[in-house]
């Protein structure tokens, strides 16, 4: 009897901001590995999520939303997303079923895809639970005219509808290959990066529209306990661009910052598997998103 074929490969998930790329990856992985929020441009780095089964391993690259950049951070994000095209085995493009018309950003992404040779490109139309069937069929027709996608899948990542069919299509597109990561690994990144992203997610979810993308998180200490049942100490700086933003993040009597810290600590403890002592400081760094030095400190190389 022949040995069972083991497939593996890298899959990049691309699309404009706020179409649900991270939610789709979290649904496939079965746990939270990418931060999500209802605000655009949540993801800033290319984050890798790993799914391993008995006969395959998929490594998903969650990319920043492709948009028109307004600063150096934005330029980094767009370049970071586009650079994955040549490095992967499968490309998954995600669009939003609730968009009333085809966005110019989606058109630009498709133009970039036309330079990709001999790689399967799968289109995912997300958020189908929020629209009528006729609207979905119209979207399929519109996108089919622009690019020869291998397959098109209407899904609701939030409700996990259509996700199994998407995974099957990705698996069919992969070739025989090695197991790149241990079976128990679900994210190819450091705990420092995960912690920073979790803290930033809580800021996104708990502050007003003027705050989110003017904040960055730097982990200045990550000290693990010497004893197995000890407490991990984490200290982090939250950078913002205006003194008024600092006041909003801290909140009256520090209540907003306490809430951000409490929610972040809960998620970190779930991932870390032990108690966390989390300390947060808020600092003003004017126009930090255009500072090459600060961007490097925060991991945007």
RODO-2510 file (C-alpha; in nm, 4 decimals, decimal comma):
residues 301
     n   res          X          Y          Z
     1     x     0,0000     0,0000     0,0000
     2     x     0,1441     0,3385    -0,1028
     3     x     0,2236     0,5956     0,1627
     4     x    -0,0307     0,8730     0,2041
     5     x     0,0696     1,1944     0,0233
     6     x     0,1382     1,4887     0,2523
     7     x     0,0671     1,8304     0,1011
     8     x     0,1943     2,1672     0,2192
     9     x     0,2241     2,5236     0,1022
    10     x     0,1987     2,8944     0,1690
    11     x    -0,1231     3,0858     0,1062
    12     x    -0,1432     3,4648     0,1033
    13     x    -0,4765     3,6285     0,1874
    14     x    -0,5090     3,9702     0,0229
    15     x    -0,7726     4,2383    -0,0230
    16     x    -0,8594     4,5952     0,0637
    17     x    -0,8981     4,6960     0,4309
    18     x    -1,1862     4,5643     0,6405
    19     x    -1,3045     4,2844     0,4105
    20     x    -1,2529     4,0183     0,6795
    21     x    -0,9169     3,8625     0,5892
    22     x    -0,8172     3,8048     0,9517
    23     x    -1,1617     3,6668     1,0422
    24     x    -1,1377     3,4155     0,7568
    25     x    -0,7945     3,2974     0,8739
    26     x    -0,9102     3,2698     1,2354
    27     x    -1,2098     3,0646     1,1166
    28     x    -0,9835     2,8240     0,9264
    29     x    -0,7287     2,7893     1,2062
    30     x    -1,0012     2,7418     1,4663
    31     x    -0,8573     2,9933     1,7092
    32     x    -0,7573     3,3559     1,7214
    33     x    -0,4182     3,4152     1,5596
    34     x    -0,4893     3,7468     1,3852
    35     x    -0,6409     4,0551     1,5448
    36     x    -0,9751     4,1772     1,4162
    37     x    -1,1829     4,4910     1,4492
    38     x    -1,4576     4,6658     1,2516
    39     x    -1,2078     4,9391     1,1627
    40     x    -1,0001     4,9266     0,8424
    41     x    -0,6246     4,8612     0,8251
    42     x    -0,6230     4,6529     1,1431
    43     x    -0,3417     4,4233     1,0307
    44     x    -0,0048     4,5971     0,9821
    45     x     0,2426     4,3126     0,9409
    46     x     0,2314     3,9923     0,7373
    47     x     0,1343     3,7422     1,0069
    48     x     0,1611     3,3666     0,9524
    49     x    -0,1027     3,1252     1,0775
    50     x    -0,0403     2,7507     1,0574
    51     x    -0,2989     2,4748     1,0094
    52     x    -0,1735     2,1150     1,0374
    53     x    -0,3719     1,7972     0,9770
    54     x    -0,2619     1,4359     0,9211
    55     x    -0,2254     1,4845     0,5456
    56     x    -0,1450     1,8536     0,5010
    57     x    -0,0019     2,1731     0,6446
    58     x    -0,1214     2,5154     0,5299
    59     x     0,0650     2,8327     0,6211
    60     x    -0,1579     3,1370     0,5793
    61     x    -0,0107     3,4858     0,5452
    62     x    -0,2504     3,7505     0,6770
    63     x    -0,1532     4,0700     0,4952
    64     x    -0,2328     4,4350     0,5651
    65     x    -0,5205     4,5753     0,3617
    66     x    -0,4079     4,7201     0,0289
    67     x    -0,4959     5,0906     0,0203
    68     x    -0,3649     5,4290    -0,0925
    69     x    -0,0882     5,5054     0,1619
    70     x    -0,0714     5,8437     0,3365
    71     x     0,2503     5,7927     0,5353
    72     x     0,5566     5,5674     0,5611
    73     x     0,3677     5,3137     0,7702
    74     x     0,1012     5,2936     0,5000
    75     x     0,3683     5,2499     0,2320
    76     x     0,5228     4,9669     0,4346
    77     x     0,1831     4,7968     0,4699
    78     x     0,1029     4,8053     0,0984
    79     x     0,4524     4,6884    -0,0010
    80     x     0,4351     4,4152     0,2626
    81     x     0,1069     4,2828     0,1223
    82     x     0,2084     4,2970    -0,2451
    83     x     0,5464     4,1316    -0,1811
    84     x     0,3794     3,8032    -0,0849
    85     x     0,2542     3,7326    -0,4395
    86     x     0,5853     3,5871    -0,5555
    87     x     0,6532     3,3937    -0,2336
    88     x     0,3435     3,1757    -0,2061
    89     x     0,1784     2,8734    -0,3661
    90     x    -0,1816     2,9972    -0,3587
    91     x    -0,3344     3,3465    -0,3550
    92     x    -0,6714     3,4082    -0,1901
    93     x    -0,8291     3,7438    -0,2716
    94     x    -1,1092     3,8575    -0,0417
    95     x    -1,3767     4,1095    -0,1381
    96     x    -1,6774     4,2467     0,0497
    97     x    -2,0246     4,1290    -0,0526
    98     x    -2,1777     4,4448     0,0976
    99     x    -1,9891     4,6798    -0,1384
   100     x    -2,2470     4,8352    -0,3693
   101     x    -2,0018     4,8670    -0,6559
   102     x    -1,6616     4,7361    -0,7590
   103     x    -1,3980     4,9369    -0,5720
   104     x    -1,1006     5,0945    -0,7468
   105     x    -0,8704     4,9232    -0,4966
   106     x    -1,0065     4,5814    -0,5986
   107     x    -0,9475     4,6721    -0,9634
   108     x    -0,5867     4,7680    -0,8800
   109     x    -0,5326     4,4406    -0,6922
   110     x    -0,6598     4,2437    -0,9903
   111     x    -0,4231     4,4383    -1,2172
   112     x    -0,1354     4,3295    -0,9905
   113     x    -0,2595     3,9708    -1,0055
   114     x    -0,2306     3,9723    -1,3844
   115     x     0,1476     3,9758    -1,3378
   116     x     0,1293     3,6530    -1,1366
   117     x     0,2088     3,3558    -1,3554
   118     x     0,0905     2,9970    -1,3088
   119     x    -0,0387     3,0402    -0,9527
   120     x    -0,3947     2,9545    -0,8560
   121     x    -0,5930     3,2593    -0,7415
   122     x    -0,9130     3,1958    -0,5464
   123     x    -1,1706     3,4701    -0,4923
   124     x    -1,3648     3,4814    -0,1663
   125     x    -1,6752     3,6987    -0,1442
   126     x    -1,7125     3,7537     0,2303
   127     x    -2,0012     3,8813     0,4459
   128     x    -2,2648     3,7031     0,2377
   129     x    -2,4884     3,6793     0,5447
   130     x    -2,5528     4,0544     0,5082
   131     x    -2,6801     4,0573     0,1467
   132     x    -2,9358     3,8882    -0,0796
   133     x    -2,8485     3,6004    -0,3135
   134     x    -2,9036     3,8172    -0,6230
   135     x    -2,6352     4,0576    -0,5053
   136     x    -2,3863     3,7716    -0,4584
   137     x    -2,4535     3,6376    -0,8091
   138     x    -2,3951     3,9858    -0,9504
   139     x    -2,0618     4,0085    -0,7671
   140     x    -1,9533     3,6701    -0,9051
   141     x    -2,0355     3,7843    -1,2576
   142     x    -1,8493     4,1168    -1,2168
   143     x    -1,5296     3,9622    -1,0846
   144     x    -1,5358     3,6729    -1,3335
   145     x    -1,5159     3,9251    -1,6185
   146     x    -1,2017     4,0837    -1,4713
   147     x    -0,9882     3,7782    -1,3906
   148     x    -0,9850     3,3986    -1,4513
   149     x    -1,0098     3,2958    -1,0856
   150     x    -0,9575     2,9246    -1,0191
   151     x    -1,2740     2,9252    -0,8097
   152     x    -1,5058     3,1773    -0,6451
   153     x    -1,6489     3,1121    -0,2990
   154     x    -1,9255     3,3123    -0,1287
   155     x    -1,8643     3,2820     0,2469
   156     x    -1,9602     3,4275     0,5810
   157     x    -1,6439     3,4082     0,7892
   158     x    -1,8338     3,5349     1,0924
   159     x    -2,0748     3,2400     1,0754
   160     x    -1,8146     3,0043     0,9219
   161     x    -2,0445     2,9361     0,6244
   162     x    -1,8538     2,8186     0,3174
   163     x    -1,5170     2,7939     0,4974
   164     x    -1,4894     2,4141     0,4596
   165     x    -1,5333     2,4404     0,0810
   166     x    -1,2662     2,7110     0,0672
   167     x    -1,0191     2,4923     0,2610
   168     x    -1,0862     2,2002     0,0264
   169     x    -1,0161     2,4181    -0,2769
   170     x    -0,6902     2,5429    -0,1252
   171     x    -0,5839     2,1865    -0,0451
   172     x    -0,6575     2,0775    -0,4033
   173     x    -0,4265     2,3586    -0,5209
   174     x    -0,1301     2,2461    -0,3085
   175     x     0,1418     2,0021    -0,4102
   176     x     0,3230     1,7349    -0,2129
   177     x     0,5616     1,8954     0,0330
   178     x     0,7252     1,8852     0,3773
   179     x     0,5828     1,9742     0,7162
   180     x     0,7430     2,3134     0,7793
   181     x     0,6300     2,3604     1,1407
   182     x     0,5557     2,1319     1,4378
   183     x     0,1938     2,0143     1,4487
   184     x     0,1133     2,2131     1,7645
   185     x     0,2216     2,5493     1,6174
   186     x    -0,0637     2,7774     1,5064
   187     x     0,1282     3,1024     1,4545
   188     x     0,4784     3,1619     1,3175
   189     x     0,5594     3,4664     1,5260
   190     x     0,6984     3,5589     1,8672
   191     x     0,4904     3,6074     2,1801
   192     x     0,6143     3,9675     2,1898
   193     x     0,4542     4,0326     1,8512
   194     x     0,1334     3,8530     1,9487
   195     x     0,1081     4,0523     2,2730
   196     x     0,1673     4,3828     2,0943
   197     x    -0,1023     4,2985     1,8391
   198     x    -0,3510     4,1990     2,1109
   199     x    -0,2966     4,5265     2,2965
   200     x    -0,3408     4,7218     1,9731
   201     x    -0,6616     4,5326     1,8973
   202     x    -0,8082     4,6361     2,2325
   203     x    -0,7177     4,9985     2,1595
   204     x    -0,8936     4,9704     1,8225
   205     x    -1,2060     4,8257     1,9808
   206     x    -1,2248     5,0722     2,2697
   207     x    -1,1400     5,4100     2,1176
   208     x    -1,3054     5,6510     1,8780
   209     x    -1,2459     5,6807     1,5032
   210     x    -0,9772     5,9491     1,5369
   211     x    -0,7511     5,7262     1,7465
   212     x    -0,6941     5,3783     1,5930
   213     x    -0,4286     5,4211     1,3264
   214     x    -0,2283     5,6788     1,5155
   215     x    -0,1292     5,4194     1,7758
   216     x     0,1591     5,1747     1,7925
   217     x     0,2623     4,9281     2,0630
   218     x     0,6176     4,8455     2,1705
   219     x     0,6871     4,5627     2,4155
   220     x     0,9702     4,6909     2,6328
   221     x     0,9803     4,3936     2,8717
   222     x     0,8649     4,0331     2,8483
   223     x     0,9896     3,8467     3,1535
   224     x     0,8855     3,4870     3,1991
   225     x     0,8709     3,3373     3,5520
   226     x     1,1372     3,1019     3,6833
   227     x     0,8699     2,8742     3,8317
   228     x     0,6102     2,6912     3,6220
   229     x     0,3184     2,8463     3,8130
   230     x     0,4737     3,1936     3,8298
   231     x     0,3576     3,5215     3,6781
   232     x     0,4840     3,6575     3,3451
   233     x     0,5616     4,0301     3,3585
   234     x     0,4930     4,2335     3,0447
   235     x     0,5505     4,6052     3,0029
   236     x     0,4458     4,7973     2,6920
   237     x     0,4528     5,1509     2,5554
   238     x     0,1511     5,2701     2,3597
   239     x     0,2540     5,5444     2,1175
   240     x     0,0064     5,8020     1,9901
   241     x     0,0510     6,1148     1,7791
   242     x    -0,1297     6,3821     1,9839
   243     x    -0,1611     6,4778     2,3499
   244     x    -0,5400     6,4801     2,3071
   245     x    -0,5222     6,1176     2,1872
   246     x    -0,3239     6,0240     2,4960
   247     x    -0,6033     6,1603     2,7132
   248     x    -0,8656     5,9613     2,5223
   249     x    -0,6688     5,6354     2,5481
   250     x    -0,6158     5,6814     2,9228
   251     x    -0,9726     5,7999     2,9836
   252     x    -1,1261     5,9596     3,2907
   253     x    -0,9406     5,8472     3,6021
   254     x    -0,7505     5,6003     3,3842
   255     x    -1,0611     5,3855     3,3289
   256     x    -1,0178     5,3427     2,9502
   257     x    -0,6552     5,2285     2,9822
   258     x    -0,7540     4,9903     3,2641
   259     x    -1,0199     4,8360     3,0402
   260     x    -0,7766     4,8011     2,7495
   261     x    -0,5246     4,6353     2,9813
   262     x    -0,7831     4,4034     3,1374
   263     x    -0,9166     4,2815     2,8020
   264     x    -0,5656     4,2372     2,6638
   265     x    -0,4483     4,0468     2,9719
   266     x    -0,7405     3,8052     2,9423
   267     x    -0,6519     3,7137     2,5817
   268     x    -0,2786     3,6931     2,6551
   269     x    -0,3353     3,4616     2,9523
   270     x    -0,5503     3,2337     2,7351
   271     x    -0,2685     3,2031     2,4795
   272     x     0,0156     3,1975     2,7320
   273     x    -0,1539     2,9513     2,9649
   274     x    -0,0533     3,1340     3,2832
   275     x    -0,0989     3,4508     3,4857
   276     x     0,0129     3,7842     3,3396
   277     x     0,1142     4,1080     3,5085
   278     x     0,0581     4,3651     3,2332
   279     x     0,1760     4,7253     3,2653
   280     x     0,0901     4,9865     3,0005
   281     x     0,2209     5,3384     2,9452
   282     x     0,0910     5,5906     2,6909
   283     x     0,3436     5,8208     2,5231
   284     x     0,3097     6,0944     2,2610
   285     x     0,5345     6,0639     1,9536
   286     x     0,4430     6,3282     1,6987
   287     x     0,4023     6,1921     1,3434
   288     x     0,5597     5,8575     1,4419
   289     x     0,4089     5,6846     1,1368
   290     x     0,6549     5,8821     0,9227
   291     x     0,9547     5,8144     1,1491
   292     x     1,1837     5,5455     1,0059
   293     x     1,3494     5,4975     1,3462
   294     x     1,0254     5,4409     1,5396
   295     x     0,8841     5,2164     1,2665
   296     x     1,1926     4,9950     1,2955
   297     x     1,1587     4,9876     1,6755
   298     x     0,7998     4,8678     1,6339
   299     x     0,9033     4,5926     1,3928
   300     x     0,8107     4,7533     1,0608
   301     x     1,1349     4,6844     0,8707
***
